[in-house]
């Protein structure tokens, strides 16, 4: 072989188009969409009750110009980009770099779509770009440090090429502390917009290009599902997009979160929970299917709490309807909060063949005492009861999770309980990381912070248990024939292609680029820890395994 294959541990991202940054010591799949976020930097927070929390207002909000219609602004921006391209003698190029979760990746697809519509061509190189936008993550301090370091690199590029425009968006932009630091220390950042303000990107960019002044739009309040006058779809539903993959796509079903875990910043940077109308979700999925998408992932900080107040649909009801969309072959979802996972959802997962046999269910800790301090609203026994039901309803299901080590007040005995839980549930994989203390969150004010040297030692214990358990669980597929959706040519060995079986396990096998986007029956030859090496099976082969398999008859190349 020309080199060891890339082990792609993310669920739905592609490093060829955007850089996805996660904390150190990643084991298994990428984290869920917000359930493992660390902490908030938005100011002191109290928790009288999770339903009564209020959001502080952003320090600065720049409303789009009311005197000009969106279409007029859009046309002016396109003309401006066209003239700049003529003056440059080549296309204007934009680079969108994504840090964080699947929600951010989906937002970046919309940002890229807006920029393409405006006349930019897209590039993966910051050095080649005329406009660079960082879509940021706030889950922990490490994410901030990486973004600020990258901004320093962009500053050096801008010193050599003053025409370079630099933008910052996403969760970091929602934090007052970050905005103040950008204002004082990074004055070369031209554009900033928050998680609620993607539709204002065209107006902000036009304002900056015309005036040379900073253009910021950061709102803490308001809805991402604000309706157009025709009340058919939310503003964001109508945004153009540039999908990472033509054959699979994430679909937002909720925005924001109401859970208010004591370490988590998501409710403050993405707002209170809102559910999209089921009709809008289904219409988007039908359009995607018509455009060649065969796998969809339903996205939300907590998909289990989805509820369409107009149509009366719960998440399990929506999931069943999604399975009924013609052309859709695989359905995934994330993240699920254990306290809201219902028997109804488990029944749908067991009965609907298109639902992939995988669930990402963040447990965070195996100690009831720590779970209570985290404000997680479930116990260890409740979690184990859920996983037992899932295994019974969906034989062979892959269960992955998130674990925090070193949460304030955690003892050696608490970590023992977490290790015991890992062994009892037998997770296929876990995203495990150290608690990162961040100013402004309730947990950051707890007096019993765990010393770093203790956190490191306990983290290593948990990590070893995760690795041992995951290798044993994943190896159960060795020798099976499974259906692989091929995603891309392997980056380290061009003779290999890479894809995923229904339970989300990564497989590398010899193949050609024409297989990308197709479902290929593949023999899983050898488990290499967290992925498989395989080979294309005989064309007449049906999937077979030691557990129940789900094979959806082919409806074409999709």
Buried (B, 14 or more C-beta within 10 A) or exposed (E): EEEEBBEBBBBBBBBEBBBBBBBEBBBBBBBBBBBBBBBBBBEEBEEEEBEEBEBEEBEEBBEBEEEEEEEEBBEBBBEBBEEBBEEEEEBBBBBBBBBBBBBBBBBBBBBBBBBBBBBBBBBBEBEEBBBBBBBBBBBBBBBBEBBBEBBEEBBEBBEEEEEBBBBBBBBBBBBBBBBEBBBEEBEBBBBBBBBBBBBBBBBBBBBBBEEEEBBBBBBBEEBBBEEEEEEEBBBBBEBBBBBBBBBBBBBBBBBBBBBBBBBBBBBBBBBBBBBBBBBBBBBBBBEBBEEBBBBBBBBBBBBBBBBBEEEEBBBBBBBBBBBEBEBBBBBBBBBBBBBBBEEBBBBBBBEBBBBBBBBBBBBBBBBBBBBBBBBBBBBBEBBBEBBEBBBEBBBBBBBBBBBBBBBBBBBEEBBBBBBBBBEBBBBBBBBBBBBBBBBBBBBBBBEEBBEEEBBEBBBEBBBEBBBEBBBEBBBBBBBBBBBBBBBBBBBBBEBBBBBBBBBBBBBBBBBEEEBBBBBBBBBBBEBBEBBBBBEBBEEEEEBEBEBEBBBBEEEEEB
